[in-house]
Each structure stands twice: as structure tokens, then as C-alpha cells.
Amino acid sequence: MKKRYALALDLVDDPILIAEYEQYHQAVWPEIRESICTAGIDNMEIYRFANRLFMIMEVNETFSFEKKGEMDAANAKVQEWEQLMWKYQQAIPGANPGEKWVIMDKIFEL
């Protein structure tokens, strides 16, 4: 059974940095794509409005945030990517220190 998660994150509010961030996401490194799929994420979409990002993840039964975190911590290329992305990202209001993507609560479904 698949689960869906919605997450939010802000970008630094700078048009040049936002354009660079989008360019990176037009050609995500193969190692990053592989790490996403290996973690049990079957589909991932990211949307942007101004400097606010919204991510939808569809995951299978093998996925957990804990497992993904452990895998990422052990993967040097993922750590390199995450460090690079911090140039463009900033924590959303209400996030814990050092927290990037924040899980959103579903409040409506049709």
C-alpha cells in the first residue's frame, strides 16, 4: 500500500539563487535519483510559488523517514548534494533548527 506525504520548505528569496536551484533540479545528480528510489520513494514532485516549495512523495511499504535519514547519512554524494542545496534553502517558519523539509498535515480530502 502506498502512502503520500506533503512537505514544505522555503528558498532564499533571491531570484538568481531560485533560478540556480531550479537548474539543479532539471538535472538532478544520478546518485541522488538512485538514493530516492532505493529508499522506497516511488514518485516525487516539487512545486514552487515564489520562494515556497511544496513536495509530494508517494512511497511504498519499504519507506521510512528514519531509514532514509540513515541511508543519506551514509552516502557521501547525498551529503554533498544536501550541503550544496543549503545555499538555496532556508528553514520554513516553525521548523526545528537544522530541519529542511517539514511534513505538512492533511486537513482536507475530496
C-alpha positions as CSV (number, residue, x, y, z in Angstrom):
1,M,0.0,0.0,0.0
2,K,1.3,3.4,-1.0
3,K,1.4,6.4,1.3
4,R,1.6,10.0,0.3
5,Y,3.4,12.7,2.2
6,A,3.3,16.5,1.6
7,L,6.3,18.6,2.7
8,A,7.2,22.3,2.6
9,L,10.4,24.2,2.5
10,D,11.4,27.8,1.7
11,L,14.1,29.0,-0.6
12,V,16.3,32.0,0.0
13,D,14.2,34.8,-1.6
14,D,16.7,35.8,-4.3
15,P,15.6,35.3,-8.0
16,I,19.2,34.4,-9.1
17,L,19.5,31.7,-6.4
18,I,16.0,30.4,-7.1
19,A,16.9,30.1,-10.8
20,E,20.1,28.2,-10.0
21,Y,18.1,25.9,-7.7
22,E,15.6,25.1,-10.4
23,Q,18.5,24.4,-12.8
24,Y,20.0,21.8,-10.4
25,H,16.6,20.2,-10.3
26,Q,16.3,20.0,-14.1
27,A,19.4,17.7,-14.0
28,V,19.4,16.0,-10.5
29,W,22.6,14.0,-10.0
30,P,22.1,10.3,-10.8
31,E,23.3,9.3,-7.3
32,I,20.5,11.5,-5.8
33,R,17.9,9.9,-8.0
34,E,19.2,6.5,-7.1
35,S,19.1,7.3,-3.4
36,I,15.5,8.4,-3.6
37,C,14.3,5.3,-5.4
38,T,16.3,2.9,-3.2
39,A,14.7,4.5,-0.1
40,G,11.2,3.3,-1.3
41,I,10.1,6.6,-2.8
42,D,8.1,5.7,-6.0
43,N,7.2,9.2,-7.1
44,M,8.3,12.7,-6.0
45,E,7.2,16.1,-7.3
46,I,8.3,19.5,-6.2
47,Y,6.3,22.7,-6.9
48,R,7.3,26.3,-6.3
49,F,5.4,29.5,-5.7
50,A,7.7,32.5,-5.1
51,N,10.2,31.1,-2.6
52,R,7.9,28.5,-1.1
53,L,8.4,24.8,-2.2
54,F,5.9,22.1,-1.8
55,M,6.8,18.4,-2.3
56,I,4.6,15.4,-2.8
57,M,6.2,12.0,-2.1
58,E,4.5,8.7,-2.9
59,V,6.2,5.9,-1.1
60,N,5.9,2.1,-0.8
61,E,5.9,-0.1,2.2
62,T,9.7,-0.2,2.4
63,F,10.0,3.6,3.1
64,S,10.5,5.2,6.4
65,F,11.9,8.7,7.2
66,E,14.3,7.0,9.7
67,K,15.7,4.6,7.1
68,K,16.0,7.4,4.5
69,G,17.9,9.5,7.1
70,E,20.3,6.7,7.9
71,M,20.9,6.0,4.2
72,D,21.5,9.6,3.4
73,A,23.9,10.0,6.3
74,A,26.0,7.1,5.0
75,N,26.0,8.4,1.4
76,A,28.8,10.9,0.7
77,K,27.2,12.1,-2.6
78,V,23.9,12.7,-0.9
79,Q,25.7,14.7,1.8
80,E,27.5,16.7,-0.9
81,W,24.1,17.5,-2.6
82,E,22.4,18.4,0.7
83,Q,25.3,20.8,1.6
84,L,25.1,22.4,-1.8
85,M,21.3,22.8,-1.5
86,W,21.6,24.7,1.8
87,K,23.0,27.6,-0.3
88,Y,19.5,27.9,-1.7
89,Q,17.2,26.7,1.0
90,Q,16.1,28.1,4.3
91,A,14.0,26.6,7.1
92,I,10.3,27.3,6.8
93,P,8.9,29.3,9.8
94,G,8.2,26.9,12.6
95,A,10.8,24.3,11.6
96,N,13.2,22.9,14.1
97,P,16.8,24.1,13.9
98,G,18.6,22.4,11.0
99,E,15.4,20.9,9.7
100,K,14.8,21.3,6.0
101,W,11.6,19.7,4.6
102,V,8.7,19.8,7.1
103,I,5.9,17.3,6.9
104,M,2.5,19.0,6.3
105,D,-0.7,17.8,7.9
106,K,-3.5,16.8,5.6
107,I,-6.6,18.8,6.5
108,F,-8.9,18.0,3.6
109,E,-9.5,15.3,1.1
110,L,-12.2,15.0,-1.6
